[in-house]
């Protein structure tokens, strides 16, 4: 008799400081003194460059259920042109 158990696993992977290209990822599961490692190669795209930055000019104060207006500076980045 063969018993086959299937488990669905949803995993979200957040990475920082990962080089673009194929990188090795190891997932380790441990329970009750048993450990299992699974390694796979995943492709990572390069980080997108920002098109612009937004900088607030001074603080803004407002109370609950009200609105406020603030001035900001929008600066193009990486050769972008603001229209």
mmCIF file of the N, C-alpha and C atoms, coordinates in Angstrom:
data_MODEL
# 
_entry.id   MODEL 
# 
loop_
_atom_site.group_PDB 
_atom_site.id 
_atom_site.type_symbol 
_atom_site.label_atom_id 
_atom_site.label_alt_id 
_atom_site.label_comp_id 
_atom_site.label_asym_id 
_atom_site.label_entity_id 
_atom_site.label_seq_id 
_atom_site.pdbx_PDB_ins_code 
_atom_site.Cartn_x 
_atom_site.Cartn_y 
_atom_site.Cartn_z 
_atom_site.occupancy 
_atom_site.B_iso_or_equiv 
_atom_site.pdbx_formal_charge 
_atom_site.auth_seq_id 
_atom_site.auth_comp_id 
_atom_site.auth_asym_id 
_atom_site.auth_atom_id 
_atom_site.pdbx_PDB_model_num 
ATOM 1   N N  . UNK A 1 1  ? 0.846   -1.176 0.000   1.00 0.00 ? 1  UNK A N  1 
ATOM 2   C CA . UNK A 1 1  ? 0.000   0.000  0.000   1.00 0.00 ? 1  UNK A CA 1 
ATOM 3   C C  . UNK A 1 1  ? 0.887   1.233  0.000   1.00 0.00 ? 1  UNK A C  1 
ATOM 4   N N  . UNK A 1 2  ? 0.580   2.150  -0.879  1.00 0.00 ? 2  UNK A N  1 
ATOM 5   C CA . UNK A 1 2  ? 1.321   3.412  -0.961  1.00 0.00 ? 2  UNK A CA 1 
ATOM 6   C C  . UNK A 1 2  ? 0.375   4.530  -0.550  1.00 0.00 ? 2  UNK A C  1 
ATOM 7   N N  . UNK A 1 3  ? 0.817   5.319  0.395   1.00 0.00 ? 3  UNK A N  1 
ATOM 8   C CA . UNK A 1 3  ? 0.030   6.447  0.877   1.00 0.00 ? 3  UNK A CA 1 
ATOM 9   C C  . UNK A 1 3  ? 0.698   7.722  0.401   1.00 0.00 ? 3  UNK A C  1 
ATOM 10  N N  . UNK A 1 4  ? -0.019  8.505  -0.357  1.00 0.00 ? 4  UNK A N  1 
ATOM 11  C CA . UNK A 1 4  ? 0.529   9.737  -0.907  1.00 0.00 ? 4  UNK A CA 1 
ATOM 12  C C  . UNK A 1 4  ? -0.208  10.915 -0.291  1.00 0.00 ? 4  UNK A C  1 
ATOM 13  N N  . UNK A 1 5  ? 0.517   11.761 0.388   1.00 0.00 ? 5  UNK A N  1 
ATOM 14  C CA . UNK A 1 5  ? -0.063  12.957 0.991   1.00 0.00 ? 5  UNK A CA 1 
ATOM 15  C C  . UNK A 1 5  ? 0.397   14.172 0.211   1.00 0.00 ? 5  UNK A C  1 
ATOM 16  N N  . UNK A 1 6  ? -0.535  14.988 -0.183  1.00 0.00 ? 6  UNK A N  1 
ATOM 17  C CA . UNK A 1 6  ? -0.208  16.214 -0.908  1.00 0.00 ? 6  UNK A CA 1 
ATOM 18  C C  . UNK A 1 6  ? -0.588  17.410 -0.052  1.00 0.00 ? 6  UNK A C  1 
ATOM 19  N N  . UNK A 1 7  ? 0.302   18.347 0.058   1.00 0.00 ? 7  UNK A N  1 
ATOM 20  C CA . UNK A 1 7  ? 0.048   19.561 0.819   1.00 0.00 ? 7  UNK A CA 1 
ATOM 21  C C  . UNK A 1 7  ? 0.250   20.754 -0.101  1.00 0.00 ? 7  UNK A C  1 
ATOM 22  N N  . UNK A 1 8  ? -0.666  21.688 -0.029  1.00 0.00 ? 8  UNK A N  1 
ATOM 23  C CA . UNK A 1 8  ? -0.519  22.928 -0.784  1.00 0.00 ? 8  UNK A CA 1 
ATOM 24  C C  . UNK A 1 8  ? 0.151   23.946 0.122   1.00 0.00 ? 8  UNK A C  1 
ATOM 25  N N  . UNK A 1 9  ? 1.129   24.636 -0.405  1.00 0.00 ? 9  UNK A N  1 
ATOM 26  C CA . UNK A 1 9  ? 1.866   25.618 0.369   1.00 0.00 ? 9  UNK A CA 1 
ATOM 27  C C  . UNK A 1 9  ? 1.926   26.905 -0.419  1.00 0.00 ? 9  UNK A C  1 
ATOM 28  N N  . UNK A 1 10 ? 1.557   27.966 0.219   1.00 0.00 ? 10 UNK A N  1 
ATOM 29  C CA . UNK A 1 10 ? 1.685   29.276 -0.385  1.00 0.00 ? 10 UNK A CA 1 
ATOM 30  C C  . UNK A 1 10 ? 2.801   30.000 0.357   1.00 0.00 ? 10 UNK A C  1 
ATOM 31  N N  . UNK A 1 11 ? 3.766   30.482 -0.365  1.00 0.00 ? 11 UNK A N  1 
ATOM 32  C CA . UNK A 1 11 ? 4.926   31.123 0.236   1.00 0.00 ? 11 UNK A CA 1 
ATOM 33  C C  . UNK A 1 11 ? 5.181   32.440 -0.466  1.00 0.00 ? 11 UNK A C  1 
ATOM 34  N N  . UNK A 1 12 ? 5.304   33.494 0.310   1.00 0.00 ? 12 UNK A N  1 
ATOM 35  C CA . UNK A 1 12 ? 5.668   34.794 -0.235  1.00 0.00 ? 12 UNK A CA 1 
ATOM 36  C C  . UNK A 1 12 ? 7.102   35.070 0.167   1.00 0.00 ? 12 UNK A C  1 
ATOM 37  N N  . UNK A 1 13 ? 7.914   35.383 -0.790  1.00 0.00 ? 13 UNK A N  1 
ATOM 38  C CA . UNK A 1 13 ? 9.335   35.592 -0.559  1.00 0.00 ? 13 UNK A CA 1 
ATOM 39  C C  . UNK A 1 13 ? 9.667   37.056 -0.820  1.00 0.00 ? 13 UNK A C  1 
ATOM 40  N N  . UNK A 1 14 ? 10.130  37.746 0.217   1.00 0.00 ? 14 UNK A N  1 
ATOM 41  C CA . UNK A 1 14 ? 10.560  39.137 0.090   1.00 0.00 ? 14 UNK A CA 1 
ATOM 42  C C  . UNK A 1 14 ? 12.081  39.155 0.156   1.00 0.00 ? 14 UNK A C  1 
ATOM 43  N N  . UNK A 1 15 ? 12.690  39.810 -0.791  1.00 0.00 ? 15 UNK A N  1 
ATOM 44  C CA . UNK A 1 15 ? 14.152  39.830 -0.851  1.00 0.00 ? 15 UNK A CA 1 
ATOM 45  C C  . UNK A 1 15 ? 14.667  41.261 -0.902  1.00 0.00 ? 15 UNK A C  1 
ATOM 46  N N  . UNK A 1 16 ? 15.791  41.459 -0.298  1.00 0.00 ? 16 UNK A N  1 
ATOM 47  C CA . UNK A 1 16 ? 16.490  42.725 -0.448  1.00 0.00 ? 16 UNK A CA 1 
ATOM 48  C C  . UNK A 1 16 ? 17.947  42.399 -0.707  1.00 0.00 ? 16 UNK A C  1 
ATOM 49  N N  . UNK A 1 17 ? 18.595  43.220 -1.428  1.00 0.00 ? 17 UNK A N  1 
ATOM 50  C CA . UNK A 1 17 ? 20.006  43.034 -1.761  1.00 0.00 ? 17 UNK A CA 1 
ATOM 51  C C  . UNK A 1 17 ? 20.255  41.728 -2.508  1.00 0.00 ? 17 UNK A C  1 
ATOM 52  N N  . UNK A 1 18 ? 19.395  41.438 -3.466  1.00 0.00 ? 18 UNK A N  1 
ATOM 53  C CA . UNK A 1 18 ? 19.559  40.256 -4.308  1.00 0.00 ? 18 UNK A CA 1 
ATOM 54  C C  . UNK A 1 18 ? 19.985  40.734 -5.678  1.00 0.00 ? 18 UNK A C  1 
ATOM 55  N N  . UNK A 1 19 ? 21.002  40.112 -6.239  1.00 0.00 ? 19 UNK A N  1 
ATOM 56  C CA . UNK A 1 19 ? 21.471  40.480 -7.567  1.00 0.00 ? 19 UNK A CA 1 
ATOM 57  C C  . UNK A 1 19 ? 20.506  39.970 -8.621  1.00 0.00 ? 19 UNK A C  1 
ATOM 58  N N  . UNK A 1 20 ? 20.345  40.748 -9.692  1.00 0.00 ? 20 UNK A N  1 
ATOM 59  C CA . UNK A 1 20 ? 19.513  40.305 -10.806 1.00 0.00 ? 20 UNK A CA 1 
ATOM 60  C C  . UNK A 1 20 ? 20.127  39.048 -11.409 1.00 0.00 ? 20 UNK A C  1 
ATOM 61  N N  . UNK A 1 21 ? 19.277  38.173 -11.912 1.00 0.00 ? 21 UNK A N  1 
ATOM 62  C CA . UNK A 1 21 ? 19.731  36.909 -12.496 1.00 0.00 ? 21 UNK A CA 1 
ATOM 63  C C  . UNK A 1 21 ? 19.152  35.747 -11.710 1.00 0.00 ? 21 UNK A C  1 
ATOM 64  N N  . UNK A 1 22 ? 19.719  34.574 -11.899 1.00 0.00 ? 22 UNK A N  1 
ATOM 65  C CA . UNK A 1 22 ? 19.229  33.386 -11.210 1.00 0.00 ? 22 UNK A CA 1 
ATOM 66  C C  . UNK A 1 22 ? 19.941  33.239 -9.876  1.00 0.00 ? 22 UNK A C  1 
ATOM 67  N N  . UNK A 1 23 ? 19.154  33.107 -8.817  1.00 0.00 ? 23 UNK A N  1 
ATOM 68  C CA . UNK A 1 23 ? 19.692  32.969 -7.464  1.00 0.00 ? 23 UNK A CA 1 
ATOM 69  C C  . UNK A 1 23 ? 19.138  31.707 -6.838  1.00 0.00 ? 23 UNK A C  1 
ATOM 70  N N  . UNK A 1 24 ? 19.928  31.084 -5.996  1.00 0.00 ? 24 UNK A N  1 
ATOM 71  C CA . UNK A 1 24 ? 19.526  29.884 -5.281  1.00 0.00 ? 24 UNK A CA 1 
ATOM 72  C C  . UNK A 1 24 ? 18.741  30.264 -4.034  1.00 0.00 ? 24 UNK A C  1 
ATOM 73  N N  . UNK A 1 25 ? 17.620  29.584 -3.812  1.00 0.00 ? 25 UNK A N  1 
ATOM 74  C CA . UNK A 1 25 ? 16.806  29.808 -2.631  1.00 0.00 ? 25 UNK A CA 1 
ATOM 75  C C  . UNK A 1 25 ? 16.615  28.469 -1.943  1.00 0.00 ? 25 UNK A C  1 
ATOM 76  N N  . UNK A 1 26 ? 16.893  28.418 -0.635  1.00 0.00 ? 26 UNK A N  1 
ATOM 77  C CA . UNK A 1 26 ? 16.698  27.197 0.140   1.00 0.00 ? 26 UNK A CA 1 
ATOM 78  C C  . UNK A 1 26 ? 15.585  27.423 1.143   1.00 0.00 ? 26 UNK A C  1 
ATOM 79  N N  . UNK A 1 27 ? 14.611  26.535 1.147   1.00 0.00 ? 27 UNK A N  1 
ATOM 80  C CA . UNK A 1 27 ? 13.507  26.585 2.093   1.00 0.00 ? 27 UNK A CA 1 
ATOM 81  C C  . UNK A 1 27 ? 13.692  25.422 3.054   1.00 0.00 ? 27 UNK A C  1 
ATOM 82  N N  . UNK A 1 28 ? 13.678  25.704 4.348   1.00 0.00 ? 28 UNK A N  1 
ATOM 83  C CA . UNK A 1 28 ? 13.872  24.677 5.370   1.00 0.00 ? 28 UNK A CA 1 
ATOM 84  C C  . UNK A 1 28 ? 12.601  24.542 6.190   1.00 0.00 ? 28 UNK A C  1 
ATOM 85  N N  . UNK A 1 29 ? 12.157  23.306 6.349   1.00 0.00 ? 29 UNK A N  1 
ATOM 86  C CA . UNK A 1 29 ? 10.996  23.003 7.178   1.00 0.00 ? 29 UNK A CA 1 
ATOM 87  C C  . UNK A 1 29 ? 11.477  22.083 8.289   1.00 0.00 ? 29 UNK A C  1 
ATOM 88  N N  . UNK A 1 30 ? 11.128  22.410 9.511   1.00 0.00 ? 30 UNK A N  1 
ATOM 89  C CA . UNK A 1 30 ? 11.541  21.578 10.644  1.00 0.00 ? 30 UNK A CA 1 
ATOM 90  C C  . UNK A 1 30 ? 10.360  21.403 11.580  1.00 0.00 ? 30 UNK A C  1 
ATOM 91  N N  . UNK A 1 31 ? 10.138  20.176 11.992  1.00 0.00 ? 31 UNK A N  1 
ATOM 92  C CA . UNK A 1 31 ? 9.040   19.894 12.907  1.00 0.00 ? 31 UNK A CA 1 
ATOM 93  C C  . UNK A 1 31 ? 9.315   18.577 13.611  1.00 0.00 ? 31 UNK A C  1 
ATOM 94  N N  . UNK A 1 32 ? 9.145   18.557 14.912  1.00 0.00 ? 32 UNK A N  1 
ATOM 95  C CA . UNK A 1 32 ? 9.289   17.324 15.669  1.00 0.00 ? 32 UNK A CA 1 
ATOM 96  C C  . UNK A 1 32 ? 10.642  16.656 15.507  1.00 0.00 ? 32 UNK A C  1 
ATOM 97  N N  . UNK A 1 33 ? 11.677  17.427 15.392  1.00 0.00 ? 33 UNK A N  1 
ATOM 98  C CA . UNK A 1 33 ? 13.018  16.866 15.260  1.00 0.00 ? 33 UNK A CA 1 
ATOM 99  C C  . UNK A 1 33 ? 13.372  16.419 13.851  1.00 0.00 ? 33 UNK A C  1 
ATOM 100 N N  . UNK A 1 34 ? 12.452  16.575 12.909  1.00 0.00 ? 34 UNK A N  1 
ATOM 101 C CA . UNK A 1 34 ? 12.725  16.216 11.515  1.00 0.00 ? 34 UNK A CA 1 
ATOM 102 C C  . UNK A 1 34 ? 12.927  17.494 10.726  1.00 0.00 ? 34 UNK A C  1 
ATOM 103 N N  . UNK A 1 35 ? 13.942  17.499 9.880   1.00 0.00 ? 35 UNK A N  1 
ATOM 104 C CA . UNK A 1 35 ? 14.264  18.685 9.083   1.00 0.00 ? 35 UNK A CA 1 
ATOM 105 C C  . UNK A 1 35 ? 14.345  18.284 7.624   1.00 0.00 ? 35 UNK A C  1 
ATOM 106 N N  . UNK A 1 36 ? 13.796  19.141 6.767   1.00 0.00 ? 36 UNK A N  1 
ATOM 107 C CA . UNK A 1 36 ? 13.844  18.897 5.330   1.00 0.00 ? 36 UNK A CA 1 
ATOM 108 C C  . UNK A 1 36 ? 14.206  20.203 4.633   1.00 0.00 ? 36 UNK A C  1 
ATOM 109 N N  . UNK A 1 37 ? 15.182  20.147 3.755   1.00 0.00 ? 37 UNK A N  1 
ATOM 110 C CA . UNK A 1 37 ? 15.595  21.310 2.980   1.00 0.00 ? 37 UNK A CA 1 
ATOM 111 C C  . UNK A 1 37 ? 15.224  21.096 1.513   1.00 0.00 ? 37 UNK A C  1 
ATOM 112 N N  . UNK A 1 38 ? 14.747  22.135 0.879   1.00 0.00 ? 38 UNK A N  1 
ATOM 113 C CA . UNK A 1 38 ? 14.476  22.112 -0.558  1.00 0.00 ? 38 UNK A CA 1 
ATOM 114 C C  . UNK A 1 38 ? 15.137  23.341 -1.164  1.00 0.00 ? 38 UNK A C  1 
ATOM 115 N N  . UNK A 1 39 ? 15.976  23.123 -2.150  1.00 0.00 ? 39 UNK A N  1 
ATOM 116 C CA . UNK A 1 39 ? 16.681  24.226 -2.804  1.00 0.00 ? 39 UNK A CA 1 
ATOM 117 C C  . UNK A 1 39 ? 16.238  24.304 -4.252  1.00 0.00 ? 39 UNK A C  1 
ATOM 118 N N  . UNK A 1 40 ? 16.007  25.517 -4.706  1.00 0.00 ? 40 UNK A N  1 
ATOM 119 C CA . UNK A 1 40 ? 15.617  25.728 -6.093  1.00 0.00 ? 40 UNK A CA 1 
ATOM 120 C C  . UNK A 1 40 ? 16.286  27.004 -6.607  1.00 0.00 ? 40 UNK A C  1 
ATOM 121 N N  . UNK A 1 41 ? 16.369  27.126 -7.899  1.00 0.00 ? 41 UNK A N  1 
ATOM 122 C CA . UNK A 1 41 ? 16.922  28.329 -8.519  1.00 0.00 ? 41 UNK A CA 1 
ATOM 123 C C  . UNK A 1 41 ? 15.764  29.175 -9.027  1.00 0.00 ? 41 UNK A C  1 
ATOM 124 N N  . UNK A 1 42 ? 15.728  30.433 -8.628  1.00 0.00 ? 42 UNK A N  1 
ATOM 125 C CA . UNK A 1 42 ? 14.667  31.339 -9.044  1.00 0.00 ? 42 UNK A CA 1 
ATOM 126 C C  . UNK A 1 42 ? 15.258  32.530 -9.792  1.00 0.00 ? 42 UNK A C  1 
ATOM 127 N N  . UNK A 1 43 ? 14.606  32.949 -10.869 1.00 0.00 ? 43 UNK A N  1 
ATOM 128 C CA . UNK A 1 43 ? 15.075  34.145 -11.577 1.00 0.00 ? 43 UNK A CA 1 
ATOM 129 C C  . UNK A 1 43 ? 14.593  35.410 -10.877 1.00 0.00 ? 43 UNK A C  1 
ATOM 130 N N  . UNK A 1 44 ? 15.483  36.352 -10.702 1.00 0.00 ? 44 UNK A N  1 
ATOM 131 C CA . UNK A 1 44 ? 15.143  37.643 -10.107 1.00 0.00 ? 44 UNK A CA 1 
ATOM 132 C C  . UNK A 1 44 ? 15.422  38.728 -11.139 1.00 0.00 ? 44 UNK A C  1 
ATOM 133 N N  . UNK A 1 45 ? 14.425  39.584 -11.350 1.00 0.00 ? 45 UNK A N  1 
ATOM 134 C CA . UNK A 1 45 ? 14.607  40.715 -12.252 1.00 0.00 ? 45 UNK A CA 1 
ATOM 135 C C  . UNK A 1 45 ? 15.341  41.815 -11.503 1.00 0.00 ? 45 UNK A C  1 
ATOM 136 N N  . UNK A 1 46 ? 16.021  42.663 -12.223 1.00 0.00 ? 46 UNK A N  1 
ATOM 137 C CA . UNK A 1 46 ? 16.698  43.797 -11.602 1.00 0.00 ? 46 UNK A CA 1 
ATOM 138 C C  . UNK A 1 46 ? 15.674  44.766 -11.040 1.00 0.00 ? 46 UNK A C  1 
ATOM 139 N N  . UNK A 1 47 ? 16.072  45.493 -10.049 1.00 0.00 ? 47 UNK A N  1 
ATOM 140 C CA . UNK A 1 47 ? 15.170  46.472 -9.433  1.00 0.00 ? 47 UNK A CA 1 
ATOM 141 C C  . UNK A 1 47 ? 14.862  47.585 -10.419 1.00 0.00 ? 47 UNK A C  1 
ATOM 142 N N  . UNK A 1 48 ? 13.622  47.984 -10.437 1.00 0.00 ? 48 UNK A N  1 
ATOM 143 C CA . UNK A 1 48 ? 13.224  49.078 -11.306 1.00 0.00 ? 48 UNK A CA 1 
ATOM 144 C C  . UNK A 1 48 ? 13.769  50.392 -10.750 1.00 0.00 ? 48 UNK A C  1 
ATOM 145 N N  . UNK A 1 49 ? 14.189  51.248 -11.632 1.00 0.00 ? 49 UNK A N  1 
ATOM 146 C CA . UNK A 1 49 ? 14.683  52.558 -11.216 1.00 0.00 ? 49 UNK A CA 1 
ATOM 147 C C  . UNK A 1 49 ? 13.506  53.504 -11.040 1.00 0.00 ? 49 UNK A C  1 
ATOM 148 N N  . UNK A 1 50 ? 13.604  54.353 -10.067 1.00 0.00 ? 50 UNK A N  1 
ATOM 149 C CA . UNK A 1 50 ? 12.531  55.319 -9.814  1.00 0.00 ? 50 UNK A CA 1 
ATOM 150 C C  . UNK A 1 50 ? 12.465  56.326 -10.947 1.00 0.00 ? 50 UNK A C  1 
ATOM 151 N N  . UNK A 1 51 ? 11.232  56.702 -11.331 1.00 0.00 ? 51 UNK A N  1 
ATOM 152 C CA . UNK A 1 51 ? 11.028  57.716 -12.356 1.00 0.00 ? 51 UNK A CA 1 
ATOM 153 C C  . UNK A 1 51 ? 11.076  59.115 -11.763 1.00 0.00 ? 51 UNK A C  1 
ATOM 154 N N  . UNK A 1 52 ? 10.691  59.222 -10.483 1.00 0.00 ? 52 UNK A N  1 
ATOM 155 C CA . UNK A 1 52 ? 10.693  60.518 -9.830  1.00 0.00 ? 52 UNK A CA 1 
ATOM 156 C C  . UNK A 1 52 ? 10.711  60.332 -8.319  1.00 0.00 ? 52 UNK A C  1 
ATOM 157 N N  . UNK A 1 53 ? 11.055  61.408 -7.609  1.00 0.00 ? 53 UNK A N  1 
ATOM 158 C CA . UNK A 1 53 ? 10.956  61.421 -6.153  1.00 0.00 ? 53 UNK A CA 1 
ATOM 159 C C  . UNK A 1 53 ? 10.023  62.556 -5.761  1.00 0.00 ? 53 UNK A C  1 
ATOM 160 N N  . UNK A 1 54 ? 9.350   62.378 -4.635  1.00 0.00 ? 54 UNK A N  1 
ATOM 161 C CA . UNK A 1 54 ? 8.460   63.410 -4.104  1.00 0.00 ? 54 UNK A CA 1 
ATOM 162 C C  . UNK A 1 54 ? 8.974   63.788 -2.718  1.00 0.00 ? 54 UNK A C  1 
ATOM 163 N N  . UNK A 1 55 ? 9.189   65.086 -2.508  1.00 0.00 ? 55 UNK A N  1 
ATOM 164 C CA . UNK A 1 55 ? 9.694   65.581 -1.236  1.00 0.00 ? 55 UNK A CA 1 
ATOM 165 C C  . UNK A 1 55 ? 8.714   66.595 -0.669  1.00 0.00 ? 55 UNK A C  1 
ATOM 166 N N  . UNK A 1 56 ? 8.294   66.370 0.576   1.00 0.00 ? 56 UNK A N  1 
ATOM 167 C CA . UNK A 1 56 ? 7.380   67.315 1.230   1.00 0.00 ? 56 UNK A CA 1 
ATOM 168 C C  . UNK A 1 56 ? 8.138   68.550 1.665   1.00 0.00 ? 56 UNK A C  1 
ATOM 169 N N  . UNK A 1 57 ? 7.470   69.709 1.584   1.00 0.00 ? 57 UNK A N  1 
ATOM 170 C CA . UNK A 1 57 ? 8.055   70.961 2.047   1.00 0.00 ? 57 UNK A CA 1 
ATOM 171 C C  . UNK A 1 57 ? 7.397   71.297 3.379   1.00 0.00 ? 57 UNK A C  1 
ATOM 172 N N  . UNK A 1 58 ? 8.068   70.971 4.455   1.00 0.00 ? 58 UNK A N  1 
ATOM 173 C CA . UNK A 1 58 ? 7.555   71.283 5.787   1.00 0.00 ? 58 UNK A CA 1 
ATOM 174 C C  . UNK A 1 58 ? 6.461   70.333 6.246   1.00 0.00 ? 58 UNK A C  1 
ATOM 175 N N  . UNK A 1 59 ? 6.195   70.356 7.542   1.00 0.00 ? 59 UNK A N  1 
ATOM 176 C CA . UNK A 1 59 ? 5.158   69.492 8.104   1.00 0.00 ? 59 UNK A CA 1 
ATOM 177 C C  . UNK A 1 59 ? 3.760   70.052 7.831   1.00 0.00 ? 59 UNK A C  1 
ATOM 178 N N  . UNK A 1 60 ? 2.766   69.187 7.907   1.00 0.00 ? 60 UNK A N  1 
ATOM 179 C CA . UNK A 1 60 ? 1.371   69.587 7.743   1.00 0.00 ? 60 UNK A CA 1 
ATOM 180 C C  . UNK A 1 60 ? 0.615   69.086 8.961   1.00 0.00 ? 60 UNK A C  1 
ATOM 181 N N  . UNK A 1 61 ? -0.187  69.953 9.556   1.00 0.00 ? 61 UNK A N  1 
ATOM 182 C CA . UNK A 1 61 ? -1.000  69.558 10.705  1.00 0.00 ? 61 UNK A CA 1 
ATOM 183 C C  . UNK A 1 61 ? -2.463  69.633 10.322  1.00 0.00 ? 61 UNK A C  1 
ATOM 184 N N  . UNK A 1 62 ? -3.232  68.659 10.769  1.00 0.00 ? 62 UNK A N  1 
ATOM 185 C CA . UNK A 1 62 ? -4.674  68.700 10.566  1.00 0.00 ? 62 UNK A CA 1 
ATOM 186 C C  . UNK A 1 62 ? -5.341  67.827 11.615  1.00 0.00 ? 62 UNK A C  1 
ATOM 187 N N  . UNK A 1 63 ? -6.620  68.085 11.813  1.00 0.00 ? 63 UNK A N  1 
ATOM 188 C CA . UNK A 1 63 ? -7.375  67.339 12.814  1.00 0.00 ? 63 UNK A CA 1 
ATOM 189 C C  . UNK A 1 63 ? -8.221  66.274 12.126  1.00 0.00 ? 63 UNK A C  1 
ATOM 190 N N  . UNK A 1 64 ? -8.740  65.368 12.909  1.00 0.00 ? 64 UNK A N  1 
ATOM 191 C CA . UNK A 1 64 ? -9.570  64.286 12.391  1.00 0.00 ? 64 UNK A CA 1 
ATOM 192 C C  . UNK A 1 64 ? -10.759 64.839 11.612  1.00 0.00 ? 64 UNK A C  1 
ATOM 193 N N  . UNK A 1 65 ? -11.093 64.177 10.519  1.00 0.00 ? 65 UNK A N  1 
ATOM 194 C CA . UNK A 1 65 ? -12.232 64.536 9.665   1.00 0.00 ? 65 UNK A CA 1 
ATOM 195 C C  . UNK A 1 65 ? -12.062 65.888 8.992   1.00 0.00 ? 65 UNK A C  1 
ATOM 196 N N  . UNK A 1 66 ? -10.819 66.333 8.825   1.00 0.00 ? 66 UNK A N  1 
ATOM 197 C CA . UNK A 1 66 ? -10.582 67.585 8.113   1.00 0.00 ? 66 UNK A CA 1 
ATOM 198 C C  . UNK A 1 66 ? -9.605  67.313 6.973   1.00 0.00 ? 66 UNK A C  1 
ATOM 199 N N  . UNK A 1 67 ? -9.338  68.319 6.190   1.00 0.00 ? 67 UNK A N  1 
ATOM 200 C CA . UNK A 1 67 ? -8.384  68.191 5.101   1.00 0.00 ? 67 UNK A CA 1 
ATOM 201 C C  . UNK A 1 67 ? -7.269  69.215 5.290   1.00 0.00 ? 67 UNK A C  1 
ATOM 202 N N  . UNK A 1 68 ? -6.174  68.980 4.579   1.00 0.00 ? 68 UNK A N  1 
ATOM 203 C CA . UNK A 1 68 ? -5.046  69.912 4.634   1.00 0.00 ? 68 UNK A CA 1 
ATOM 204 C C  . UNK A 1 68 ? -4.407  69.960 3.258   1.00 0.00 ? 68 UNK A C  1 
ATOM 205 N N  . UNK A 1 69 ? -3.688  71.018 3.005   1.00 0.00 ? 69 UNK A N  1 
ATOM 206 C CA . UNK A 1 69 ? -2.973  71.186 1.746   1.00 0.00 ? 69 UNK A CA 1 
ATOM 207 C C  . UNK A 1 69 ? -1.494  71.312 2.045   1.00 0.00 ? 69 UNK A C  1 
ATOM 208 N N  . UNK A 1 70 ? -0.682  70.700 1.201   1.00 0.00 ? 70 UNK A N  1 
ATOM 209 C CA . UNK A 1 70 ? 0.765   70.755 1.378   1.00 0.00 ? 70 UNK A CA 1 
ATOM 210 C C  . UNK A 1 70 ? 1.432   70.970 0.032   1.00 0.00 ? 70 UNK A C  1 
ATOM 211 N N  . UNK A 1 71 ? 2.578   71.594 0.054   1.00 0.00 ? 71 UNK A N  1 
ATOM 212 C CA . UNK A 1 71 ? 3.378   71.745 -1.158  1.00 0.00 ? 71 UNK A CA 1 
ATOM 213 C C  . UNK A 1 71 ? 4.444   70.650 -1.185  1.00 0.00 ? 71 UNK A C  1 
ATOM 214 N N  . UNK A 1 72 ? 4.707   70.145 -2.379  1.00 0.00 ? 72 UNK A N  1 
ATOM 215 C CA . UNK A 1 72 ? 5.738   69.120 -2.550  1.00 0.00 ? 72 UNK A CA 1 
ATOM 216 C C  . UNK A 1 72 ? 6.621   69.484 -3.728  1.00 0.00 ? 72 UNK A C  1 
ATOM 217 N N  . UNK A 1 73 ? 7.800   68.908 -3.737  1.00 0.00 ? 73 UNK A N  1 
ATOM 218 C CA . UNK A 1 73 ? 8.708   69.045 -4.876  1.00 0.00 ? 73 UNK A CA 1 
ATOM 219 C C  . UNK A 1 73 ? 8.779   67.695 -5.564  1.00 0.00 ? 73 UNK A C  1 
ATOM 220 N N  . UNK A 1 74 ? 8.495   67.676 -6.873  1.00 0.00 ? 74 UNK A N  1 
ATOM 221 C CA . UNK A 1 74 ? 8.596   66.445 -7.663  1.00 0.00 ? 74 UNK A CA 1 
ATOM 222 C C  . UNK A 1 74 ? 9.851   66.583 -8.521  1.00 0.00 ? 74 UNK A C  1 
ATOM 223 N N  . UNK A 1 75 ? 10.788  65.647 -8.345  1.00 0.00 ? 75 UNK A N  1 
ATOM 224 C CA . UNK A 1 75 ? 12.060  65.696 -9.053  1.00 0.00 ? 75 UNK A CA 1 
ATOM 225 C C  . UNK A 1 75 ? 12.198  64.490 -9.976  1.00 0.00 ? 75 UNK A C  1 
ATOM 226 N N  . UNK A 1 76 ? 12.393  64.725 -11.288 1.00 0.00 ? 76 UNK A N  1 
ATOM 227 C CA . UNK A 1 76 ? 12.573  63.601 -12.193 1.00 0.00 ? 76 UNK A CA 1 
ATOM 228 C C  . UNK A 1 76 ? 13.874  62.844 -11.889 1.00 0.00 ? 76 UNK A C  1 
ATOM 229 N N  . UNK A 1 77 ? 13.870  61.541 -12.100 1.00 0.00 ? 77 UNK A N  1 
ATOM 230 C CA . UNK A 1 77 ? 15.047  60.702 -11.860 1.00 0.00 ? 77 UNK A CA 1 
ATOM 231 C C  . UNK A 1 77 ? 15.352  59.870 -13.090 1.00 0.00 ? 77 UNK A C  1 
ATOM 232 N N  . UNK A 1 78 ? 16.606  59.471 -13.245 1.00 0.00 ? 78 UNK A N  1 
ATOM 233 C CA . UNK A 1 78 ? 17.032  58.533 -14.273 1.00 0.00 ? 78 UNK A CA 1 
ATOM 234 C C  . UNK A 1 78 ? 16.592  58.913 -15.675 1.00 0.00 ? 78 UNK A C  1 
ATOM 235 N N  . UNK A 1 79 ? 16.685  60.172 -16.013 1.00 0.00 ? 79 UNK A N  1 
ATOM 236 C CA . UNK A 1 79 ? 16.380  60.632 -17.368 1.00 0.00 ? 79 UNK A CA 1 
ATOM 237 C C  . UNK A 1 79 ? 14.903  60.833 -17.658 1.00 0.00 ? 79 UNK A C  1 
ATOM 238 N N  . UNK A 1 80 ? 14.047  60.683 -16.658 1.00 0.00 ? 80 UNK A N  1 
ATOM 239 C CA . UNK A 1 80 ? 12.609  60.889 -16.872 1.00 0.00 ? 80 UNK A CA 1 
ATOM 240 C C  . UNK A 1 80 ? 12.323  62.364 -17.071 1.00 0.00 ? 80 UNK A C  1 
ATOM 241 N N  . UNK A 1 81 ? 11.229  62.641 -17.772 1.00 0.00 ? 81 UNK A N  1 
ATOM 242 C CA . UNK A 1 81 ? 10.803  64.015 -18.008 1.00 0.00 ? 81 UNK A CA 1 
ATOM 243 C C  . UNK A 1 81 ? 9.382   64.141 -17.453 1.00 0.00 ? 81 UNK A C  1 
ATOM 244 N N  . UNK A 1 82 ? 9.170   65.107 -16.566 1.00 0.00 ? 82 UNK A N  1 
ATOM 245 C CA . UNK A 1 82 ? 7.843   65.338 -16.027 1.00 0.00 ? 82 UNK A CA 1 
ATOM 246 C C  . UNK A 1 82 ? 7.070   66.248 -16.962 1.00 0.00 ? 82 UNK A C  1 
ATOM 247 N N  . UNK A 1 83 ? 5.816   65.905 -17.245 1.00 0.00 ? 83 UNK A N  1 
ATOM 248 C CA . UNK A 1 83 ? 4.987   66.717 -18.158 1.00 0.00 ? 83 UNK A CA 1 
ATOM 249 C C  . UNK A 1 83 ? 3.857   67.331 -17.396 1.00 0.00 ? 83 UNK A C  1 
# 
